[in-house]
Amino acid sequence: MTLATAFESPPVLLSIASKQVWPHILAVAHLKPSQLILLHSDDTSESKTPAQRLKKFFSKRSSLMPNPPKLEPVPHDDFAAVERRLNDIAKNQKLDLSDCALNFTGGNKLMATAAFHWAAQQGMKSFYLERGNQLTWFIPSGEGFNTHTVKLDGGTTNGLNPVALLRCQLDASEVERDGERLTLTDIGRGLSDDEFRERIANESIDGLMKQAGTGDREEKKGDRLELTVATVLLRLGVKEVQRSLRLKVHTSSGVSSRKPHAEVDLLFNWNGKLWLVDCKDRISEEDRMKALERELGQIPDRARNLFDAIASDLQISPTKVLKEDLVAINEMG
């Protein structure tokens, strides 16, 4: 293998599956392999089920990859057994390893190290995707490696549906309702920047957006803010924004009587990340209590402690909302 051909897109990509799906999606979008082989352990939550979700995701998206992925189990706790299993996979799949690449970003440390060692022994190129979309190639050369680092363009995945990406990531939860899909209209795209800013300032967004799907049946107080924020996001270049999704606890049977435990105001995909937007447009608790104090006039000393305690309790509410958002964000990857 020469350096001139080392960094060409491989026809076959072997990738170790784990909970994080973006290292696989970004790598496939960048390299465009004709075949993806997802290596997974027998650990259901950490590897096997994420691999199954990835297979389902890629199988529905021929624009990323023409052939559906293949799943191959590998050990996770025996270094030599990992290498033996990879030899079996290469033989059974009739792989030309000079035309393959290994993505060892996922898996536990033993799996990743064993797979990397095996690839090096086979003279096969491999890579690791670091934070910030930094992809480092390892090309066997003599007794060592030639390395080469490139920054992947997260924008190559901007056209992927955010709900599909979310479903690919979710483990303990599932999407109970997709919500509304929002896209920009020709009118929204055709306005000048000044015209668009004026429409937003006047909250005159009718006709700027297409809405498809189902959200809440009854109009809510915060709907206008959510739609306005979504319009601005779309104008800035986001392909589509999903609004008013609901999540519920995942059940193995696929049927749950549980009510949704989280509602996502806005969700969109941009530059290799899922973005969650929580829209809040309200008077702060502190300002409400000050307004109440002005209306009541002088608060009697005997009631002052109680009044201050109520004001303090009310300030806890936004903290609770933020904590709930953090739980949802963690679950969504």
PAPALUM-139807 format. One record per residue (C-alpha): chain; residue number from 0; residue in one letter; x, y, z. Coordinates in steps of 0.001 Angstrom, whole numbers, plus 500000, padded with zeros to 6 digits. Example, Ala and Ser with C-alpha at 12.3 -4.5 7.8 and 13.67 -1.06 7.14 Angstrom:
2
['A',0,'A',[512300,495500,507800]] ['A',1,'S',[513670,498940,507140]] 
// end
This chain:
333
['A',0,'M',[500000,500000,500000]] ['A',1,'T',[501440,503354,498946]] ['A',2,'L',[500752,506632,500694]] ['A',3,'A',[499141,507854,497485]] ['A',4,'T',[496396,505224,497826]] ['A',5,'A',[496366,504845,501609]] ['A',6,'F',[493858,507598,502239]] ['A',7,'E',[491426,506701,499462]] ['A',8,'S',[487953,505638,500532]] ['A',9,'P',[487958,501885,501255]] ['A',10,'P',[485280,499677,499642]] ['A',11,'V',[484813,497892,502990]] ['A',12,'L',[484814,499476,506435]] ['A',13,'L',[484969,497421,509638]] ['A',14,'S',[483718,499405,512610]] ['A',15,'I',[483434,498534,516313]] ['A',16,'A',[479959,499438,517541]] ['A',17,'S',[479278,501156,520854]] ['A',18,'K',[476695,503562,522299]] ['A',19,'Q',[478097,506590,520475]] ['A',20,'V',[476745,506552,516908]] ['A',21,'W',[478334,509715,515473]] ['A',22,'P',[481816,508166,514951]] ['A',23,'H',[480167,505665,512611]] ['A',24,'I',[477848,508087,510832]] ['A',25,'L',[480530,510731,510279]] ['A',26,'A',[483053,508153,509082]] ['A',27,'V',[480599,506606,506605]] ['A',28,'A',[479505,510035,505333]] ['A',29,'H',[483173,510964,504801]] ['A',30,'L',[484547,507707,503368]] ['A',31,'K',[481443,506469,501509]] ['A',32,'P',[482293,502744,501677]] ['A',33,'S',[480286,500277,499624]] ['A',34,'Q',[480048,497911,502600]] ['A',35,'L',[480017,498387,506377]] ['A',36,'I',[480677,495520,508791]] ['A',37,'L',[479635,496390,512338]] ['A',38,'L',[481624,494493,514968]] ['A',39,'H',[479807,494123,518285]] ['A',40,'S',[480140,492278,521571]] ['A',41,'D',[477368,490320,523292]] ['A',42,'D',[476786,493207,525727]] ['A',43,'T',[473222,494174,524839]] ['A',44,'S',[473112,497813,525941]] ['A',45,'E',[476727,498797,525220]] ['A',46,'S',[477299,497166,521834]] ['A',47,'K',[474833,494658,520367]] ['A',48,'T',[471664,496798,520411]] ['A',49,'P',[473504,499974,519251]] ['A',50,'A',[474876,497910,516334]] ['A',51,'Q',[471352,496776,515452]] ['A',52,'R',[470101,500377,515546]] ['A',53,'L',[472972,501475,513288]] ['A',54,'K',[472214,498680,510837]] ['A',55,'K',[468576,499788,510675]] ['A',56,'F',[469618,503433,510242]] ['A',57,'F',[472083,502793,507395]] ['A',58,'S',[469836,500239,505670]] ['A',59,'K',[467272,502999,505061]] ['A',60,'R',[469818,505486,503701]] ['A',61,'S',[471293,504380,500392]] ['A',62,'S',[472647,507889,499886]] ['A',63,'L',[475216,507129,502594]] ['A',64,'M',[475925,503549,501628]] ['A',65,'P',[474518,501402,498797]] ['A',66,'N',[474456,498082,500687]] ['A',67,'P',[472929,497315,504104]] ['A',68,'P',[475494,496786,506884]] ['A',69,'K',[476453,493354,508173]] ['A',70,'L',[476625,492479,511877]] ['A',71,'E',[479462,490339,513217]] ['A',72,'P',[479894,489400,516908]] ['A',73,'V',[483369,489534,518442]] ['A',74,'P',[484597,488795,521985]] ['A',75,'H',[485082,491727,524362]] ['A',76,'D',[487208,490185,527122]] ['A',77,'D',[489878,488045,525390]] ['A',78,'F',[492616,489746,523348]] ['A',79,'A',[493670,486639,521372]] ['A',80,'A',[490056,485608,520803]] ['A',81,'V',[489289,488992,519251]] ['A',82,'E',[492092,488494,516735]] ['A',83,'R',[491023,484918,515941]] ['A',84,'R',[487452,486064,515404]] ['A',85,'L',[488553,488876,513076]] ['A',86,'N',[490556,486347,511044]] ['A',87,'D',[487402,484215,510746]] ['A',88,'I',[485319,487215,509663]] ['A',89,'A',[487872,488163,506988]] ['A',90,'K',[487881,484582,505681]] ['A',91,'N',[484097,484080,505776]] ['A',92,'Q',[483375,487455,504167]] ['A',93,'K',[486172,486892,501605]] ['A',94,'L',[487690,490279,502374]] ['A',95,'D',[490669,491718,500550]] ['A',96,'L',[492196,493413,503591]] ['A',97,'S',[494302,495712,501416]] ['A',98,'D',[490995,497303,500358]] ['A',99,'C',[489551,497489,503884]] ['A',100,'A',[489851,499912,506783]] ['A',101,'L',[489166,499546,510493]] ['A',102,'N',[487410,502177,512616]] ['A',103,'F',[488499,501346,516178]] ['A',104,'T',[486872,504393,517813]] ['A',105,'G',[484173,502296,519525]] ['A',106,'G',[484140,499243,521775]] ['A',107,'N',[485910,498783,525093]] ['A',108,'K',[489665,499331,525331]] ['A',109,'L',[490516,495633,524977]] ['A',110,'M',[488407,495241,521831]] ['A',111,'A',[489770,498416,520258]] ['A',112,'T',[493398,497570,521082]] ['A',113,'A',[493107,493969,519866]] ['A',114,'A',[491408,495038,516634]] ['A',115,'F',[494041,497726,516031]] ['A',116,'H',[496841,495186,516638]] ['A',117,'W',[495189,492712,514269]] ['A',118,'A',[494805,495342,511530]] ['A',119,'A',[498473,496298,511861]] ['A',120,'Q',[499531,492655,511532]] ['A',121,'Q',[497465,492354,508362]] ['A',122,'G',[499018,495502,506879]] ['A',123,'M',[495554,497053,506970]] ['A',124,'K',[494924,500742,507498]] ['A',125,'S',[492883,501892,510480]] ['A',126,'F',[491705,505128,512033]] ['A',127,'Y',[490441,506722,515233]] ['A',128,'L',[487959,509601,515357]] ['A',129,'E',[488735,512035,518166]] ['A',130,'R',[486603,514844,519552]] ['A',131,'G',[486259,517817,517241]] ['A',132,'N',[485899,515443,514251]] ['A',133,'Q',[489662,514872,514104]] ['A',134,'L',[490259,511617,512211]] ['A',135,'T',[493733,510100,512476]] ['A',136,'W',[494818,507413,510018]] ['A',137,'F',[497334,504713,510963]] ['A',138,'I',[499083,503224,507916]] ['A',139,'P',[501419,500261,508625]] ['A',140,'S',[504925,500969,507333]] ['A',141,'G',[507832,498658,508108]] ['A',142,'E',[508073,498322,511881]] ['A',143,'G',[505796,501281,512592]] ['A',144,'F',[503091,503512,511152]] ['A',145,'N',[502632,506542,508998]] ['A',146,'T',[499945,508746,510523]] ['A',147,'H',[497829,511403,508934]] ['A',148,'T',[495141,513558,510583]] ['A',149,'V',[492217,515199,508796]] ['A',150,'K',[489273,517177,510151]] ['A',151,'L',[485971,515775,508980]] ['A',152,'D',[483314,518163,507712]] ['A',153,'G',[480291,517676,509956]] ['A',154,'G',[478236,519472,507314]] ['A',155,'T',[478198,516306,505192]] ['A',156,'T',[475516,514959,507548]] ['A',157,'N',[473334,518093,507660]] ['A',158,'G',[470735,516507,505377]] ['A',159,'L',[470057,513594,507740]] ['A',160,'N',[466704,513613,509515]] ['A',161,'P',[467126,514576,513197]] ['A',162,'V',[464450,512150,514450]] ['A',163,'A',[466115,509234,512653]] ['A',164,'L',[469422,510212,514252]] ['A',165,'L',[467726,510467,517635]] ['A',166,'R',[466163,507011,517302]] ['A',167,'C',[469571,505624,516403]] ['A',168,'Q',[470984,507033,519653]] ['A',169,'L',[468199,506393,522183]] ['A',170,'D',[468516,503452,524559]] ['A',171,'A',[466447,503813,527743]] ['A',172,'S',[463842,505975,525986]] ['A',173,'E',[461987,505872,522691]] ['A',174,'V',[460248,508474,520542]] ['A',175,'E',[456574,508452,521490]] ['A',176,'R',[455688,511229,519023]] ['A',177,'D',[457753,512588,516119]] ['A',178,'G',[456127,516009,516308]] ['A',179,'E',[456128,518513,513455]] ['A',180,'R',[458707,518752,510687]] ['A',181,'L',[459433,522390,509843]] ['A',182,'T',[461129,523551,506625]] ['A',183,'L',[461596,526963,505031]] ['A',184,'T',[459306,528071,502193]] ['A',185,'D',[460390,529847,499005]] ['A',186,'I',[459076,533060,500585]] ['A',187,'G',[461258,532532,503635]] ['A',188,'R',[464314,531932,501466]] ['A',189,'G',[463568,534806,499109]] ['A',190,'L',[463350,537653,501651]] ['A',191,'S',[466300,539975,502034]] ['A',192,'D',[468068,539921,505414]] ['A',193,'D',[466471,543241,506379]] ['A',194,'E',[463006,542050,505356]] ['A',195,'F',[463460,538817,507274]] ['A',196,'R',[464649,540612,510426]] ['A',197,'E',[461635,542936,510248]] ['A',198,'R',[459241,539994,509954]] ['A',199,'I',[460846,538303,512960]] ['A',200,'A',[460821,541510,515013]] ['A',201,'N',[457094,541879,514336]] ['A',202,'E',[456470,538153,514954]] ['A',203,'S',[455052,537981,511438]] ['A',204,'I',[456240,534510,510430]] ['A',205,'D',[453136,533261,508596]] ['A',206,'G',[454084,531885,505170]] ['A',207,'L',[457797,531571,505986]] ['A',208,'M',[457639,527908,507001]] ['A',209,'K',[456038,524613,505962]] ['A',210,'Q',[454665,522420,508752]] ['A',211,'A',[454131,518667,508403]] ['A',212,'G',[453336,516055,511018]] ['A',213,'T',[451499,516233,514315]] ['A',214,'G',[452226,518324,517397]] ['A',215,'D',[449907,519285,520239]] ['A',216,'R',[446288,519562,519167]] ['A',217,'E',[445595,522633,521245]] ['A',218,'E',[447577,525816,520751]] ['A',219,'K',[449933,526593,523630]] ['A',220,'K',[451230,529874,524934]] ['A',221,'G',[454820,529145,523872]] ['A',222,'D',[454019,527974,520346]] ['A',223,'R',[454781,531322,518748]] ['A',224,'L',[458234,531522,520328]] ['A',225,'E',[459095,527965,519237]] ['A',226,'L',[457978,528642,515656]] ['A',227,'T',[459879,531935,515537]] ['A',228,'V',[463095,530326,516795]] ['A',229,'A',[462658,527486,514283]] ['A',230,'T',[462193,530006,511458]] ['A',231,'V',[465440,531745,512371]] ['A',232,'L',[467304,528405,512522]] ['A',233,'L',[466022,527437,509084]] ['A',234,'R',[466984,530818,507670]] ['A',235,'L',[470512,530335,509056]] ['A',236,'G',[470888,527148,507009]] ['A',237,'V',[469443,524283,509060]] ['A',238,'K',[467699,521892,506624]] ['A',239,'E',[464794,520938,508887]] ['A',240,'V',[463702,521428,512470]] ['A',241,'Q',[461578,518937,514364]] ['A',242,'R',[459196,520479,516880]] ['A',243,'S',[457267,519111,519862]] ['A',244,'L',[458711,515593,520066]] ['A',245,'R',[457842,513423,523036]] ['A',246,'L',[459922,510676,524665]] ['A',247,'K',[458726,507804,526832]] ['A',248,'V',[460433,504958,528659]] ['A',249,'H',[461534,502200,526301]] ['A',250,'T',[460031,498749,526798]] ['A',251,'S',[461233,495504,525260]] ['A',252,'S',[457675,494622,524212]] ['A',253,'G',[457339,497874,522308]] ['A',254,'V',[454129,498701,524163]] ['A',255,'S',[454038,501065,527116]] ['A',256,'S',[451175,502638,529010]] ['A',257,'R',[453565,505115,530575]] ['A',258,'K',[453061,508769,529821]] ['A',259,'P',[455830,510697,528011]] ['A',260,'H',[458568,511723,530429]] ['A',261,'A',[460069,514485,528276]] ['A',262,'E',[458974,516861,525552]] ['A',263,'V',[461525,518402,523217]] ['A',264,'D',[460606,521860,521959]] ['A',265,'L',[462958,521879,518973]] ['A',266,'L',[465448,519345,517616]] ['A',267,'F',[467754,519741,514636]] ['A',268,'N',[470888,518241,513127]] ['A',269,'W',[473820,520519,512337]] ['A',270,'N',[477522,519885,511680]] ['A',271,'G',[477686,516402,513166]] ['A',272,'K',[475665,517096,516300]] ['A',273,'L',[472071,516856,517452]] ['A',274,'W',[470896,520151,518911]] ['A',275,'L',[468107,520411,521460]] ['A',276,'V',[466454,523801,521971]] ['A',277,'D',[464295,524495,525022]] ['A',278,'C',[462222,527647,524506]] ['A',279,'K',[461291,529641,527593]] ['A',280,'D',[459599,533028,527397]] ['A',281,'R',[458285,534080,530770]] ['A',282,'I',[458670,536555,533591]] ['A',283,'S',[461183,535413,536173]] ['A',284,'E',[459935,534295,539592]] ['A',285,'E',[461868,537140,541184]] ['A',286,'D',[460122,539737,539012]] ['A',287,'R',[456725,538169,539739]] ['A',288,'M',[457290,538424,543494]] ['A',289,'K',[458461,542025,543173]] ['A',290,'A',[455315,542842,541184]] ['A',291,'L',[453190,541152,543843]] ['A',292,'E',[454955,543131,546578]] ['A',293,'R',[454240,546363,544724]] ['A',294,'E',[450557,545444,544447]] ['A',295,'L',[450294,544533,548147]] ['A',296,'G',[452204,547533,549344]] ['A',297,'Q',[454084,547224,552631]] ['A',298,'I',[454469,543565,553697]] ['A',299,'P',[453808,543209,557455]] ['A',300,'D',[456847,542058,559434]] ['A',301,'R',[455008,538937,560599]] ['A',302,'A',[454459,537931,556977]] ['A',303,'R',[457882,538912,555633]] ['A',304,'N',[459576,535572,556438]] ['A',305,'L',[456760,533646,554780]] ['A',306,'F',[456850,535925,551722]] ['A',307,'D',[460634,535499,551355]] ['A',308,'A',[460336,531712,551783]] ['A',309,'I',[457757,531537,548967]] ['A',310,'A',[460020,533643,546734]] ['A',311,'S',[462923,531290,547450]] ['A',312,'D',[460846,528177,546693]] ['A',313,'L',[459689,529611,543381]] ['A',314,'Q',[463284,530105,542251]] ['A',315,'I',[463834,526333,542470]] ['A',316,'S',[461430,525756,539561]] ['A',317,'P',[463803,526815,536732]] ['A',318,'T',[466524,524632,538258]] ['A',319,'K',[464189,521631,538066]] ['A',320,'V',[463487,522343,534396]] ['A',321,'L',[467200,522587,533648]] ['A',322,'K',[467862,519280,535410]] ['A',323,'E',[465143,517598,533358]] ['A',324,'D',[466688,519026,530180]] ['A',325,'L',[470119,517709,531146]] ['A',326,'V',[468685,514231,531658]] ['A',327,'A',[467053,514389,528207]] ['A',328,'I',[470265,515663,526589]] ['A',329,'N',[472316,512880,528198]] ['A',330,'E',[469869,510261,526943]] ['A',331,'M',[469922,511779,523437]] ['A',332,'G',[473697,511522,523221]] 
// end
